[in-house]
Amino acid sequence: MRAEFDHIVVGGGASGCVVAAELVARGDRKVLLIEGGHSHRHPLIDMPPGIFKLIAGNKYMTVHQTAPQDQLDGRVHDIPQGNVLGGGSSVNAQVYMRGRPSDYEAWDSALANNADAVLGSVTAHYHDSAPKWLVRADPMSKCWAPAGTRMNTGSTCNALVKRERLDKLEMYFNPELGRAGCDDADLFARLAHSGAVILMCPSARVSEDVPPSRADIEYLRRRALRVGQSYARIIKPYKSPLAVANFHIQALLRWLILWAIEPPMRLIRPDLSLRLRLVRWRNSGKLREFMGLHLIEMY
Ligand SMILES: Cc1cc2nc3c(=O)[nH]c(=O)nc-3n(C[C@H](O)[C@H](O)[C@H](O)COP(=O)(O)OP(=O)(O)OC[C@H]3O[C@@H](n4cnc5c(N)ncnc54)[C@H](O)[C@@H]3O)c2cc1C
């Protein structure tokens, strides 16, 4: 038997079932949901305290193990996952915690100002092994602008977007581009260009743990180049040729000034030198994009 589908959703867990149901609700799509686990028809699954029996070891649960954790004295940690239709939502304890009002007030007030998207700030926490001067430079924390500033682009690291706005424009996050930590800026640029209001809300904060592999000069260099490249790429379709030329002239001037003043800083103020280098690399990215020199497509 051969069947054809418009969408195939792999994994009938909490999110897979929602995605499949939403696609089916559109009415004109044939959807196949593939679940690798068991049927969810079992009395233990229907009652919340069933978790105590299930968690002790059961065909409805697959228990994965973490890599040895430095912070746990090298011990490994069990990570259970539902192996059943409904995934974790079939076997979980149905516990939910209400956030404190202050967790949401900042988002709420920004959205009340008719914003279509709100960008929060990111506070980075570095690994103990990160050099002190790098932590002082704090290159991974982000807060681009004061509260209420209207933004022309952004990134997904801490963002709340009205879904209807994306649906109407048929725009969606591309997780592949988002992995680079900056290319999803393109989505925000297109959103702003379509007339959407994107507001900055620094008090809507998230914390991000920075692994040692990212507290690394080479990683930061590539990231800054990517960011510059992305900005240069996204302004092209929206600005006049004169404005684009001006953007690149400014990038060239900044690059030259930083190239001259940054090296002597390395010995006296390595943290300041890193910040200046990040700006220089970002401007290199803009120039490379202008010259058609594509760096890397993906991290
Ligand atoms: C024991 C336990 C207790 C929990 N308690 C709570 C709680 O009290 N409160 C709370 O909010 N959250 C709780 N959670 C977390 C919550 O259930 C999960 O965060 C949520 O279900 C994750 O949804 P998901 O769609 O990302 O993944 P899952 O729900 O895990 O879905 C993944 C699905 O993919 C299927 N699958 C995997 N590989 C394949 C494959 N190759 N082919 C086809 N299918 C595949 C799996 O069988 C599973 O059904 C708990 C989770 C567990 C496991």
PDBQT file of the ligand as one rigid body, heavy atoms in Angstrom, charges set to zero:
ROOT
HETATM    1  C1  LIG A 301       9.097  11.180  34.179  1.00  0.00    +0.000 C 
HETATM    2  C2  LIG A 301       8.843  12.580  33.730  1.00  0.00    +0.000 A 
HETATM    3  C3  LIG A 301       8.207  13.479  34.600  1.00  0.00    +0.000 A 
HETATM    4  C4  LIG A 301       7.956  14.783  34.181  1.00  0.00    +0.000 A 
HETATM    5  N1  LIG A 301       7.251  15.629  35.013  1.00  0.00    +0.000 NA
HETATM    6  C5  LIG A 301       6.854  16.839  34.567  1.00  0.00    +0.000 A 
HETATM    7  C6  LIG A 301       5.964  17.644  35.318  1.00  0.00    +0.000 A 
HETATM    8  O1  LIG A 301       5.531  17.279  36.374  1.00  0.00    +0.000 OA
HETATM    9  N2  LIG A 301       5.628  18.872  34.819  1.00  0.00    +0.000 N 
HETATM   10  C7  LIG A 301       6.066  19.296  33.592  1.00  0.00    +0.000 A 
HETATM   11  O2  LIG A 301       5.704  20.394  33.170  1.00  0.00    +0.000 OA
HETATM   12  N3  LIG A 301       6.891  18.526  32.849  1.00  0.00    +0.000 NA
HETATM   13  C8  LIG A 301       7.265  17.310  33.289  1.00  0.00    +0.000 A 
HETATM   14  N4  LIG A 301       8.058  16.499  32.492  1.00  0.00    +0.000 N 
HETATM   15  C9  LIG A 301       8.604  17.058  31.257  1.00  0.00    +0.000 C 
HETATM   16  C10 LIG A 301       7.612  17.074  30.086  1.00  0.00    +0.000 C 
HETATM   17  O3  LIG A 301       6.801  15.936  30.067  1.00  0.00    +0.000 OA
HETATM   18  C11 LIG A 301       8.477  17.152  28.817  1.00  0.00    +0.000 C 
HETATM   19  O4  LIG A 301       9.213  18.372  28.897  1.00  0.00    +0.000 OA
HETATM   20  C12 LIG A 301       7.669  17.205  27.531  1.00  0.00    +0.000 C 
HETATM   21  O5  LIG A 301       6.844  16.082  27.415  1.00  0.00    +0.000 OA
HETATM   22  C13 LIG A 301       8.665  17.252  26.357  1.00  0.00    +0.000 C 
HETATM   23  O6  LIG A 301       7.942  17.274  25.165  1.00  0.00    +0.000 OA
HETATM   24  P1  LIG A 301       8.632  16.940  23.773  1.00  0.00    +0.000 P 
HETATM   25  O7  LIG A 301       7.546  16.951  22.745  1.00  0.00    +0.000 OA
HETATM   26  O8  LIG A 301       9.793  17.840  23.602  1.00  0.00    +0.000 OA
HETATM   27  O9  LIG A 301       9.245  15.480  23.922  1.00  0.00    +0.000 OA
HETATM   28  P2  LIG A 301       8.522  14.089  24.368  1.00  0.00    +0.000 P 
HETATM   29  O10 LIG A 301       7.205  14.366  25.038  1.00  0.00    +0.000 OA
HETATM   30  O11 LIG A 301       9.565  13.343  25.103  1.00  0.00    +0.000 OA
HETATM   31  O12 LIG A 301       8.240  13.433  22.951  1.00  0.00    +0.000 OA
HETATM   32  C14 LIG A 301       9.174  12.735  22.174  1.00  0.00    +0.000 C 
HETATM   33  C15 LIG A 301       8.433  11.575  21.505  1.00  0.00    +0.000 C 
HETATM   34  O13 LIG A 301       9.210  11.087  20.419  1.00  0.00    +0.000 OA
HETATM   35  C16 LIG A 301       9.129   9.656  20.440  1.00  0.00    +0.000 C 
HETATM   36  N5  LIG A 301      10.305   9.176  19.714  1.00  0.00    +0.000 N 
HETATM   37  C17 LIG A 301      11.598   9.218  20.109  1.00  0.00    +0.000 A 
HETATM   38  N6  LIG A 301      12.390   8.731  19.138  1.00  0.00    +0.000 NA
HETATM   39  C18 LIG A 301      11.568   8.397  18.107  1.00  0.00    +0.000 A 
HETATM   40  C19 LIG A 301      11.788   7.851  16.813  1.00  0.00    +0.000 A 
HETATM   41  N7  LIG A 301      13.036   7.570  16.392  1.00  0.00    +0.000 N 
HETATM   42  N8  LIG A 301      10.727   7.622  16.007  1.00  0.00    +0.000 NA
HETATM   43  C20 LIG A 301       9.475   7.923  16.428  1.00  0.00    +0.000 A 
HETATM   44  N9  LIG A 301       9.191   8.435  17.649  1.00  0.00    +0.000 NA
HETATM   45  C21 LIG A 301      10.246   8.680  18.467  1.00  0.00    +0.000 A 
HETATM   46  C22 LIG A 301       9.102   9.291  21.900  1.00  0.00    +0.000 C 
HETATM   47  O14 LIG A 301       8.571   7.987  22.103  1.00  0.00    +0.000 OA
HETATM   48  C23 LIG A 301       8.176  10.381  22.456  1.00  0.00    +0.000 C 
HETATM   49  O15 LIG A 301       6.827  10.024  22.409  1.00  0.00    +0.000 OA
HETATM   50  C24 LIG A 301       8.348  15.193  32.880  1.00  0.00    +0.000 A 
HETATM   51  C25 LIG A 301       8.986  14.283  32.021  1.00  0.00    +0.000 A 
HETATM   52  C26 LIG A 301       9.214  12.990  32.422  1.00  0.00    +0.000 A 
HETATM   53  C27 LIG A 301       9.847  12.012  31.458  1.00  0.00    +0.000 C 
ENDROOT
TORSDOF 0
